[in-house]
Amino acid sequence: MDRLSDLLSAQFQEPPLSTSDPARLKLTIRSVTDEAEGILGFTLVDPQGGVLPAYEAGAHIDVHIAPHVVRQYSIAGDPAERGRYVIAVLKEPAGRGGSHAMHETFRPGRIVEVSTPRNHFRLAESADEHLLLGAGIGVTPMMAMIASLEARGALWHMHYCTRSPERTAFRERLAPLVDKGKVTLHHDGGIPEHGFDLRMALAAAKPGTHVYYCGPPGFMAAAGAAVREWPAENVHFEHFSAPARTDDVRPNGAFQIKLKSSGQVFDVPADKSIVQVLRENGHEVDTSCEDGFCGTCQTPYAEGEPEHRDTVLDDDDRRKFVLICCARSKSPTLVLDL
C-alpha cells in the first residue's frame, strides 16, 4: 500500500462505479489546478450539469480511488454553490498511496465515485466570534467556513500556518482577506518554534469565541494542549490522521453483533473488528482509515451499548451511530441497523 499509486498507474484505469447506492455519486472531474507546491485542487461536477447534494461548511466527501481504496477530503468551496465540489489533495510522501494515485491518474474528464457529503466539523450557530486555526492542508474545510461566515456577516479571523508561501494553498482566494486583516499567514520555514504563537492568539480571543483547528498531527497536539482550559462546547476540531490515544481503553472482549434487517447474528472475537467479521460473512463495508477518525464506516445501531473508540462522533451522534472499524460493545449483543 505504500506505493499504491505505482500499481494504479500501471494497472488501473477507473474503478467500477456503483449504480445502486443512493449515498454515492458519479461525478466528472471538470478541472485540476495547482493550488500550491505538492497540492492539487480538483473540481467535481455532475456529468449532466445537475445540482449536487447540499452541504454545510466543514463537510467532507469520500473519494473512491480504486476498489477498496477510499480517502476523505474536505470540501473547500462555497456551500452556496450547488453545482460543484472543490477539494484539495496534498501529495503525501509517506502516505498510503491514495494521494499519489490522485495526483498521477486523476485528470479532467474522468468519472469518479464519491459519497454524499458528511459533516463532523460544523460551525457553531451561537458563537459570538469564530477563530479559525489551520495548518497545511488543514485549511481546506476552513475555506468553506470562511464563505459561510462571510455570507452570514459573522465576526471571524483565521490564522493559517504553512512552511512557506509556495506551500500555501488557496493564496489567490485568500489574498483579499489577508489585505482586509481577516486572515493572517504564518510561515515557519519548517522550524515550528519560528512560526505561530498559538497561546497568544487564543489569549486574545474574546469571551464567547468558538475556536476551530485542523492540520497535521504536531499542530493538532499543540492546539489541543493550548485549548485545554477552554469550554468544551467552544472547541471544534478535525483530525486528518489518527491521534495518539491518551485515555484508558479496556482490553478487547468478545461480543455478538446482530443485523436488524436479516436477524443474522455473528460472533466478534477479541482479536477481530466488527468490520472484519462482517466482511468474512459476505457483507461489503467501505472503510478508509480503520482507526476511528474518518467516519467512513459510520453505522446506525438499534440496540445495545457500544464502546466508542473513535475521535469523530460527538455525544449526540454516539446515541445513534457507531464506527464499526474500531468500536467494541459493552453489552453482550450490539444490534446494527443494517
N, C-alpha and C positions, 0 to 999 in steps of 0.2 A: 504493500500500500504506500510505501514511502515515495515511490515513483510511479504512482498510478497514471500520471499524465503520459509517461513513455508508452505504457501499454495502450492507452486510449488513442494516442496519436498514431500508433502503428496499426491497431486492430479495430478501433471503434469509430463509427461514423455518427450515428444518432441512436439514443436509447429507444426501445419500444415505448410508445405512448399509450397511457391508459385511455380508454374510451368510455368507461362506465362510472368512474369515481367522481361524484359532483364536487369533491373538495380539491380536485386537480384541474388545472387549466393548461391548455396548449397555446403557447404564445410564440410570437415571432420576435427575434432579435432585430430591432429596427436600426440600431446603431451601436457601435463600440467606440469609446473615446478614451484617450489618455488623460486621466484625471490628475496623476502625479507619478513620480518615479515608482514603478512597481505596482501601480493601481490602475485598473481599467474600470470604466463605467459602462454598464450595459443598460440600454433602454429596451424594454419588453412591451409589446403591444398585441392586441387581438389581431389575428390574421385578416379578419373581415372588417377591421376598423371599429369594432364594437366597444361599448363601455365595460370597464373592468370592475370587479367587486370592490366596494369601498373599503378604505382602511383609515385608521387613526394614526397620528404621529407616534412613532416608536414601534410600529408593526414590522414584522419580517415575513419573508416567504421562504419555503423550502424549494431549492432548485434540484431537480433530478438530473444529475450529471451523467450517470450511467446506471445500468441495473444494480440496485442495492447500494448506490453511491449518492447520498443526499447531503446537501450542505444548506445552512441557513444564512440569509443575507438580509440585513435591514433595508427597508425601502427609504430611499434618500430624496424622493421627490416631494411635491406639494400634494397633500391629501385631497385638495380641492380639484386636482387634475385627474379625471376619471378615465383617461384614455391611455395611460401608460404607467408602468412601474419602472423606477430607476434604481439600480443597485450598483454598488462599487465593490470590487474584489481585489484585495491585496494578494499578490503572489507570494505565498509563504515558503521561504526556502526550506524550512524544517517541518512543513505541513504534511498532511496525509495524502496529498496529490490532487485533491479536488480543485484547489485554486490554480494549480499548474494546468490542469485539463481545461479549465475555462479560459485561461489566458491563451492557450495554444490551439484550442479547437473550436471555441465559440465565436462565430463570425456573423455579420449581418445576413439576414435571410434564413438563418437556421431556426427550426421549430424546437422549442424546449418545453418541457413539462415542469410546472411549478404548482405549489399548493396555493390555496386561497390564503390571504393574509391572516396572521395570528399576532396577538399583542400581549406581551408581559412587561411592557415598559411605557406605560401610558403617562401622559401629562396629567397633573392634578388639577381638577376643576376649581378647587377652592383656594389655590395658592395666591398670596398677595404678590409675590415676585417669584421668578424662576431663575435658578443659577445652573447653567449647563457646563459640565466639565468633560471635555472629550480629549482623547489621546489617540494619535494614529488613525487607524481605520475605524476606531470607536466614534468618530464624528458622524458616521452615516445616519444613524437614527436621529441625530440632532438636527440634521438638515431638514427633515420633515417637521421636527418640533419647532424649528425657527419659523417655517412657513405658517404653521398653525398659530403660533404665538403672535406673529405679525398680523395675521388676519383678525385675531381677537383684540388687538391693541393692548396686549398684556405687557407688563414690565418684565424684562429679562436681560440677561447678559451671558455670553459664552466665553470661556477660556478654552482655547484649542492648542494642544501641545504636540509638536512634531520634532523630528530631528533637524529638519532644515526646510527652507521654503520650497525646495524641489520635491520634498516628500509630503507636502501639504495638499490634501485633496480639496477639491471644490474652491480653489483660490479665487477664480473669477466670480463665482456666485457669492463668495463671502466678502470680496473687496469693498462693495458699497457699505456693508455693515461694519467692516473694520473702520472705514472712514467716518461713520456715524458714531463710533465708540461703543457699538453694541457687541462687537466681537474683539477679543484680544488674542493675538497669536503669540505663542512662545516657542522658541527653537532652542534646543539644548545641545545640539551638536553631538548627540549620543552620550552626553555626560549628564545624568539625571539631576545631580546637585547644582548644575548650572541653569536649570530650567525653572519651571513654575513652582511658586510657593503656595501649595495647597492650603495650608493652615491660615495664611494671611488672607487669601481670597474668601475662605469660609468665615473668618472672623469679621470681615467687612460686611457680610450679608445681614440684612435687616430681619427682625423677628417676623415670622410668617412666610419666610422664603422657603421654597422647596428646591432641593438640590438633586441633580441627575448626573450620573457619571458612567462612562463606558470607555474601555480601552484595553490595552494588553495587561497581562497578569500583574506586573510590578506596579503599574499605575492603579489598578483596581485595589491591590492590597494597601497602597499608600492612602488612597481616597477613603477606603473603608475604615482605616485607623483614624483618619482625620475627622470623620463624621460620627465617631463612636458616641459622642455626647449629644448629638442632635436627636430630636424626637423621631422615633422610627417611622412615623407616618409622613414625615417630611423628607425622607431619603428614598431615592429610587435609583436603581442601577441594573445593568445588564452585562453578563459575562459573555465573552467570545470563546473562552476555554474554561475547563473545569477548575474551580478554585480549590485550594488546599482545604481539606476538612479539618476544622478545629473543634467541632463538637464531638461528643461521645456517641458512637454508633454501636448498638448492640450486635453481638455476633449473629451471623445468619442462622436462621432456623428454618425448618421445613414447614410448608403450609399447602393449602389447596386453593386453586382458582376454579371458579365456575363461570361459564359463559351463559349469560342471561337468555340469549336468543335460542340456543340449542339445548341448554341444560347439561352440556358436557362438563365433566369435572376432571381436572388434571392435577397431579402432584407436582409441587415445585420443591425440589430438594435444596438443601443448604448451599450446594455448590453451583446452582444454576439460577438464572434470572427468569422472570415471567416471560420475557421476550423469547429466550431460548426455548422454553417449554412450549410456547405457542408455535414456534417455527417447527419444532420436532414433531408436532402433531398436525402439520399441514396448514397452518394459518400464516398468511403473509403479514408481516408487520414492518412498516417503514421506521427506520432508525437512522441516526447520524452519529451523534457523539457517544451514545450508550454510557454516559457519565452523569446524566441528570441536569444538564444545563441548557439544552437547546429546545426542548419541548416537542420534538418531532413525534414522539410516541405517546403524547398526552391522550389518555383514555378515560372515559367516564366509568364510574363504578356505582353499583346499585346497593350493595350491602357489604358489611364488614368494616374493619378498621385498618386502613393502610398504615404502614410505617414509611412515611415520606422521607426520601433521602436526596431530593432534588434541590437545586438552587434557583428554581424558576417560579414555581407556583406560590401565590400569596395565600393567606388564610381562607379567603372566600373560595378560591379555586380548589383548595385542598379538600373542601367539603363535597366537591363534585367530581374531581379528576385525580388521576394518579399517573405518574410517569413510570411506565412498566419496564423501562430498561434498568432501573435501579431500585425501585420500591420493593419492600417486603410487606408482610402482613402481620399485624399484632393479633388478629383474630384467626381462628383455625381455617376459615374459608373467606376468600375475598371474591365477591361476585362482580365480574366485569360486565359492563353494558355493551357487550359485543354479540 
